Amino acid sequence: METISLLLDGFSVALTPESLMFALIGSILGTLIGALPGLGPANGVAILIPLAFSLGLSATSSLILLTSVYAGAMYGGRISSILLNIPGDEPAMMTCLDGYPMAVKGKAAEALATSAIASFIGSFIATIGLVILAPILARFALSFGPAEYFALFALAFATLGGITGKNQFKTLIAAALGLMIATVGIDISSGVQRFTYDNLHLFEGVDFLIAIVGLFAISELFFFLEAHAGDGLKQVAINKLKLTFKDFLFVLPASLRGAVLGFVAGVLPGAGASLGSFISYTLEKRISDKGTFGTGDPRGVAAPEAGNNGAASGALVPMLTLGVPGSGTTAVLLAMLISLNVNPGPMLFQQNADLVWGVIAALFVGNLVLLLLNIPMVGIFVKLLSIPPKYLMPIVTLIASVGIYSITGSAVDLYFMVGFGVLGYVLRKVEIPLVPVILGMLLGPEMEKNLRHSLVLSDGDWGILFSSGLSIGLWIVAAAGLILPIIVGPMLRARMKRNAPTAD
């Protein structure tokens, strides 16, 4: 009953005119960003964080805006998958398998509507799971001491690559790079300068918002310049929508199964929306395939869409309750919260109950807004795909640059942003993931603080890190997170590659 009461209080926050406005703006911007191939939700949120700060939004309004962008980008990723056979981001890859064949058969509108409905079901069920599971996990996390938190952060790094990660070693290199950057600045405990080289601008460390915008947004600009992508993309024409209630009932079981599987995948550290989408499609193919999957079966669209949107909401559970992001996008959201002096973790539900429950309620509202927007307005969103990127990318860069300067008021930070953009470009060229770099910068200071606290309590005895059953369990899961990708990963990636859509 207490949870229901808190959720109702959250709706009183989410249904204010200001919150509804930001949910609507975030949903529209997120869908537009998600529709562009290659950008994805993490880039979308990273690009718009400076905008939220420059507008001086409160923590609640900022989080509602950016979680709406997150949800909208997950919705929008299906547009290019279905119409162009080009996934908007990795989780949308499985949608291409049946979505594009439906579009080729003249059922593009039905495919887009089916994916919108399945996405709504996946997000709605996962948000219910968030309401139920998050308070329980938050109360459990109150029993964590510094040793347990250190083990938890180690687990987060160990599972960063996920089971479907391409190269666990490169993931660890990226995490180590992020941890190294996190040590720059004046040590709070000793007052000693670390890696500042007497540069005044480095005394307070490297601002991770600058790093996020540089690594994601600016590196994307460099890739655009390299590709010389000047022309828009030609997509399949959209027919008049002819979706019936019978068609809805046909895909409902697949959507429900995908939503549950996606939520579980999202809650698991390092699994993420890609795995949620993959296992949802694979299971549905085993259950329902009568030789129609891969040729334009609506269930092949509904299952992965429900799965990846369920995983997106599920990834918020570890971020809000433990302060450990469950996906790349939630890592960016975590950075935004920390910048607003809001510390995600078990105390968040007690110290900032209005914020967390307002955001959870806003997820329900935002997903309904997205459903109402996406079906009648999909033609408008699709037109974005025909706009040449040479006009879009300068706008993205301008928003990022103006936003960063409005936050810090320092031209030097713009140079840092460009520097991180170059670093992001180089890392992506050698296939080193960017999210572990950000996570290392975010969790590095807390990891160091908890390690020091543990050693102080134990008078320098490192055995305290393994002194409780909970910490031992976390270390075992962390070890499994390092080993499983090496064993299971190649098999899963081989199956995903066999099922992957071919460019048309």
Beta strands, then each sheet from edge to edge (+ up, - down):
strand 1: 185-186
strand 2: 193-194
sheet 1: 1+ 2-
end
